[in-house]
Amino acid sequence: MVTSRTYNQLEEGTYGQQVPVIPTTRAIVHGQEGRIIGLYHEPSLQHGFRTNVGLVNASPAPISVTLGFFNSSGVRLGEVTTPLLTYEYKQFDEAFKQVTEFAVDGGYVTVVTSTVGGSFIAFASVVDNVTGDPVFVPAQILE
């Protein structure tokens, strides 16, 4: 079992987020779509929030994962396809920056693998640009 805590250390103490264990039985598999909702992107980083997206290959072989980026109205902003090596973790900092230079309020990301037999875990961390305080958002599998 693995768990993680990401935090900021200040003179007053620490704050951050605990990333829970996500079992591979909850991995997104080929033929399923995951969706990560409630995401934000403020390009200036002076206020608002930014979204980092994390992917973990839960497969014993390399896979390919496609992330689709949408605004709150469901308008597709673009997509990014990335390879993941066996059991590799990859993070996209300021993920919406991959597809737009504009702010996104309440957007979402879809995640799928085109690799037959592939499985992966996806999540986001929505981070306050002023304080650095993060919120963990796991992907949900669409049924």
N, C-alpha and C positions, 0 to 999 in steps of 0.2 A: 504494500500500500504506500502511496505517496501523497503528500499534501504540501501546500506551499503558502507562505505568507509574504506578501509584498508590502513594504511599509516605508514611511519617511521618518527619520529620526531627527527630532528637534530638541532644543534645550528643555522645553516643557514636557517632553515625552515623545511617544511615537503614535502614529495613526496609519491605517492602511487597510488592506483587505486580506482575508483568509480565502484561499481557493480550495474548495472542497474536493474530496476524492470523487471522481466520476468513473464509475466502473465501465469496463469495455462492453458490458451488456447494454449500455446506453449509448454506444457509439452509433454514428450515422453510417449506414452501409450503402453500397451501390444500389441504386433504385429508389433511395429515400432522399427527401430534401429536409435540411435543417434550416431553421430561421432564428435569427438573433434580432430581437426587437428593442425599441426604446433607445435608439442610438443617436448621438449628437456629434456635430463637427463644427467647431468655430476656428476657422483658419488662422486668425490673428493670434490665438493662444493668450490673449490679454484678458478674456472673460469667457463665460460659458464653459463648454465641455469639449473634450476630444474623445475619440473611441479607438482603442487598440483591439485588434482581433487576433486571437490565438487559435492555432490548429495543432493537433497531435495525431500523427498517423498511428492507428491501433492495429495495423496490418503487419504481417511478417514479410512484406514485399513493398517496394516503392509504389506510390499512388499519385494521382493527379487530382487536385481539388479546385473547383471553380467557385469563386465568391461573386455573387451578384449584389450590387449596391442600389438601394432604392430610397427615395425621399418618403416623407410621411403620406403623400398622396398616392404612392405606389408607382411613381414614375421611375423607370430604370435609368440610373445615372451612368452605368457602365459595369464591366466585369473584369475580373483578374483571375487567371488560371495559374496555379503554382504547383510544382512538383514537391512531394514530401518523401524523403528517404524512409527506409524501414524504421518505424518507431520515432521518427523525427518530430521535434517541436519547432514551430515557426510562428513568429509574431509580426504583425503588421502594425507599427506605430502610426497613429493618426491615419487610420485605414482609409477613410473617405478621401484623403488627399490623393489616393491612387487614381480616382476617377473624376474629381471635381475640385475647383478652386473656391467654390461657394459654400456658405454655411448650410448645414443640414440639421433640422430640428425634428426629432422623433422618427428618424429613418430606420431602415432595417437592412440586414444582409442575409441573403440566402446562401447556403453552402451545399454542394453536391460533389460526389466523385464519379468520374467517368470510368474508373478502373473496376472491372469485374472482380468481385471478391474483396474489394477495398473497403476499409472502415476507418473512421476518424472521429475525433472529438473536436468540437468547436465552441468557442466562447468569446465574449468581449469583456473588456474592462472600460467602463465609461469614467473618465477622469476629469475632475474639476480643474480647469486651467489656472485658477487663482491659488487654490490651496493644495492641489495635488491629491486630494482625497478621491479614491477610486470606488466604484461599485461593480461587482462581479455579475455578469449576465450570461447564463448558459444558453446554448442553442437548444431549441425545442424541435423535435422531429414532427413533421407534418404527417398526419395519418391520411 
